[in-house]
Amino acid sequence: MQKTNRLALAVLALLGSTAAFAQSSVTLYGRVNTTVERQEVGNVKTTGLFNNASRFGFKGTEDLGGGLKAGFQLESGFNSDTGASATTFFGRQSEVNLSGGFGTVRLGNFFPESYYATADYVSMHNHDTGNSSDAFYAYVMPSADKIAYRTPSFGGLTVDAAVALHEQATGGKNAFDLAVNYNLGALALGAGYSKQGDVNQFAGRALYTFGAFTVGGYIQRDEDAFRANGGKRNTFRLAGAYNLGASEFHVNVGRAGEYKNFNDSDATQYTLGYNYNLSKRTKVYGYYTRINNSRAGTYGLNQAVVGAGVDSNTLAVGIRHNF
């Protein structure tokens, strides 16, 4: 009798679990992205294997009825070259949200939408990851402790607004982020603004596709983002891509101007890239990128800080697989 009761309870638990899964959907996703590179930073040369923002995550939604949905997303980075996990396990993203006809309310830890609306949107070669990523874009908005809202789409126009709470008993300041995206067929426009205390940035972006060509760029003005008390600085990046069957040819150039209070702090970055898509999820690729600093410039690969006036470059081949 006891065995029968235990079996009945197990069946009921299984049925209850099945019902719960039927009401929601959970997806496992990720990306493994690894390169072999020959780097040169000043006079130091290195050949090695490098991770390019590999990650995995879980996301899901539950239909609550009446057009209302609950959702979540948890994302963790890891080093594909060593297998080491991130120090903060879900440091890339950890959010819960509610969405409906009113838009989407988000709570948690996630990247600023001002970045996705501008710099990331024109980084077509390697999705702004690894050592060919944009060395100059000024991040201001933190990722953690955020409350955010996204509007529904109004004829291709969406707006994201967020506040990051400082969570300190005394001192500290909240950070604010605003992003706008507007799609007009082949033309995609975007803008983003972030502010935390006296540090702030504003950027605008445009991307246009015609036939096999895509061209675009962004321009940004920031204050004190890379250098404390540096003053204001203008940055721009131009990018182009040509698609031919499974092949993609990429070129971009970025320019960071001088900070007002630091003479000769400007720099230039050039990138040439080639992608070959083996499938919709897997590609092999190669790129060359170079950063030329002026006498007081300190920009390095993957936004590393190098010695003043030190130039960097890398030649890489890699494989990226999405799942």
PEUR-V880510 format. One record per pair of residues at least 6 apart in sequence whose C-alpha atoms are under 8 Angstrom apart, sorted by the first residue. I is the first residue (numbers start at 1). J is the second residue. Records with the same first field share a line. If there is no record, write none. Layout:
I: J / J
This chain:
23: 62 / 63
24: 60 / 61 / 62 / 63
25: 60 / 61 / 62
26: 58 / 59 / 60 / 61
27: 58 / 59 / 60
28: 56 / 57 / 58 / 59
29: 56 / 57 / 58 / 322 / 323
30: 54 / 55 / 56 / 57 / 322 / 323
31: 54 / 55 / 56 / 320 / 321 / 322 / 323
32: 52 / 53 / 54 / 55 / 80 / 320 / 321 / 322
33: 51 / 52 / 53 / 54 / 80 / 318 / 319 / 320 / 321
34: 49 / 50 / 51 / 52 / 54 / 80 / 81 / 318 / 319 / 320
35: 49 / 50 / 51 / 52 / 316 / 317 / 318 / 319
36: 47 / 48 / 49 / 50 / 316 / 317 / 318
37: 46 / 47 / 48 / 49 / 50 / 314 / 315 / 316 / 317
38: 45 / 46 / 47 / 48 / 314 / 315 / 316
39: 45 / 46 / 47 / 312 / 313 / 314 / 315
40: 46 / 312 / 313 / 314
41: 310 / 311 / 312 / 313
42: 310 / 311 / 312
49: 81
50: 80 / 81 / 130
51: 79 / 80 / 81 / 130
52: 80 / 129 / 130 / 131
53: 77 / 78 / 79 / 129 / 130
54: 77 / 78 / 79 / 80
55: 75 / 76 / 77 / 78
56: 75 / 76 / 77
57: 73 / 74 / 75 / 76
58: 73 / 74 / 75
59: 71 / 72 / 73 / 74
60: 71 / 72 / 73
61: 69 / 70 / 71 / 72
62: 69 / 70 / 71
63: 69 / 70
64: 70
67: 100 / 101
68: 98 / 99 / 100 / 101
69: 98 / 99 / 100
70: 96 / 97 / 98 / 99
71: 96 / 97 / 98 / 99
72: 94 / 95 / 96 / 97
73: 93 / 94 / 95 / 96
74: 90 / 92 / 93 / 94 / 95
75: 90 / 91 / 92 / 93 / 94
76: 85 / 86 / 88 / 89 / 90 / 91 / 92 / 93
77: 85 / 86 / 89 / 90 / 91 / 92
78: 84 / 85 / 86
79: 85 / 86
91: 109
92: 109 / 110 / 111
93: 108 / 109 / 110 / 111
94: 108 / 109 / 110
95: 106 / 107 / 108 / 109 / 110
96: 106 / 107 / 108
97: 104 / 105 / 106 / 107
98: 104 / 105 / 106
99: 105
101: 152
102: 151 / 152
103: 149 / 150 / 151 / 152
104: 149 / 150 / 151 / 152
105: 147 / 148 / 149 / 150
106: 146 / 147 / 148 / 149
107: 145 / 146 / 147 / 148
108: 144 / 145 / 146 / 147
109: 143 / 144 / 145 / 146
110: 143 / 144 / 146
111: 142 / 143
112: 141 / 142 / 143 / 177
113: 160 / 177 / 178 / 179 / 192
114: 177 / 178 / 179 / 180 / 191 / 192 / 193 / 194
115: 139 / 192
117: 179 / 180 / 181 / 190 / 191 / 192 / 205
118: 190 / 191 / 192 / 203 / 204 / 205 / 218
119: 134 / 137 / 205 / 217 / 218
120: 127 / 128
122: 205 / 207 / 216 / 217 / 218 / 238 / 239
123: 133 / 134 / 239
124: 239 / 241 / 250
125: 250 / 273 / 274 / 275
126: 132 / 133
127: 133
128: 134
129: 302
130: 302
131: 289 / 301 / 302 / 314
132: 271 / 287 / 288 / 289 / 301 / 302
133: 301 / 302 / 303
134: 254 / 302 / 303
135: 269 / 299 / 300 / 301 / 302 / 303 / 304
136: 235 / 254 / 255 / 256 / 299 / 303
137: 220 / 235
138: 201 / 222 / 225 / 226
139: 201 / 225
140: 194 / 195 / 196 / 199 / 200 / 201 / 225
141: 164 / 175 / 176 / 177 / 194 / 195 / 196
142: 164 / 175
143: 164
144: 164
145: 164 / 165 / 166
146: 162 / 163 / 164 / 165
147: 162 / 163 / 164
148: 160 / 161 / 162 / 163
149: 160 / 161 / 162
150: 158 / 159 / 160 / 161
151: 158 / 159 / 160
152: 158
156: 181 / 182 / 183 / 184
157: 180 / 181 / 182 / 183
158: 180 / 181 / 182
159: 178 / 179 / 180 / 181
160: 177 / 178 / 179 / 180
161: 176 / 177 / 178 / 179
162: 176 / 177 / 178
163: 174 / 175 / 176 / 177
164: 174 / 175 / 176
165: 173 / 174 / 175
166: 172 / 173 / 174 / 175
173: 196 / 197
174: 196 / 197
175: 194 / 195 / 196 / 197
176: 194 / 195 / 196
177: 192 / 193 / 194 / 195
178: 192 / 193 / 194
179: 190 / 191 / 192 / 193
180: 190 / 191 / 192
181: 188 / 189 / 190 / 191
182: 188 / 189 / 190
183: 189
186: 208 / 209 / 210
187: 206 / 207 / 208 / 209
188: 206 / 207 / 208
189: 204 / 205 / 206 / 207
190: 204 / 205 / 206
191: 202 / 203 / 204 / 205
192: 202 / 203 / 204
193: 200 / 201 / 202 / 203
194: 200 / 201 / 202
195: 201
198: 223 / 224
199: 222 / 223 / 224 / 225
200: 222 / 223 / 224 / 225
201: 220 / 221 / 222 / 223 / 225
202: 220 / 221 / 222
203: 218 / 219 / 220 / 221
204: 218 / 219 / 220
205: 216 / 217 / 218 / 219
206: 216 / 217 / 218
207: 214 / 215 / 216 / 217
208: 214 / 215 / 216
209: 215
212: 242 / 243 / 244
213: 240 / 241 / 242 / 243
214: 240 / 241 / 242
215: 238 / 239 / 240 / 241
216: 238 / 239 / 240
217: 236 / 237 / 238 / 239
218: 236 / 237 / 238
219: 234 / 235 / 236 / 237
220: 234 / 235 / 236
221: 232 / 233 / 234 / 235
222: 232 / 233 / 234
223: 230 / 231 / 232 / 233
224: 230 / 231 / 232
229: 261
230: 259 / 260 / 261 / 262
231: 259 / 260 / 261
232: 259 / 260
233: 256 / 257 / 258 / 259 / 260
234: 256 / 257 / 258
235: 254 / 255 / 256 / 257
236: 254 / 255 / 256
237: 252 / 253 / 254 / 255
238: 252 / 253 / 254
239: 250 / 251 / 252 / 253
240: 250 / 251 / 252
241: 248 / 249 / 250 / 251
242: 248 / 249 / 250
243: 249
246: 276 / 277 / 278
247: 274 / 275 / 276 / 277
248: 274 / 275 / 276
249: 272 / 273 / 274 / 275
250: 271 / 272 / 273 / 274
251: 270 / 271 / 272 / 273
252: 270 / 271 / 272
253: 268 / 269 / 270 / 271
254: 268 / 269 / 270
255: 266 / 267 / 268 / 269
256: 266 / 267 / 268
257: 265 / 266 / 267
258: 264 / 265 / 266
259: 265 / 266
262: 296
263: 296
264: 294 / 295 / 296 / 297
265: 293 / 294 / 295 / 296 / 297 / 298
266: 293 / 294 / 296 / 297
267: 291 / 292 / 293 / 294 / 297 / 299
268: 291 / 292 / 293
269: 289 / 290 / 291 / 292
270: 289 / 290 / 291
271: 287 / 288 / 289 / 290
272: 287 / 288 / 289
273: 285 / 286 / 287 / 288
274: 285 / 286 / 287
275: 283 / 284 / 285 / 286
276: 283 / 284 / 285
277: 283 / 284
278: 284
281: 321 / 322 / 323
282: 319 / 320 / 321 / 322
283: 319 / 320 / 321
284: 317 / 318 / 319 / 320
285: 317 / 318 / 319
286: 315 / 316 / 317 / 318
287: 315 / 316 / 317
288: 313 / 314 / 315 / 316
289: 313 / 314 / 315
290: 311 / 312 / 313 / 314
291: 299 / 300 / 301 / 311 / 312 / 313
292: 309 / 310 / 311 / 312
293: 299 / 308 / 309 / 310 / 311
294: 308 / 309
295: 308 / 309
296: 308 / 309
297: 307 / 308 / 309 / 310
298: 305 / 306 / 307 / 308 / 309 / 310
299: 305 / 306
300: 306 / 311 / 312
301: 312 / 313
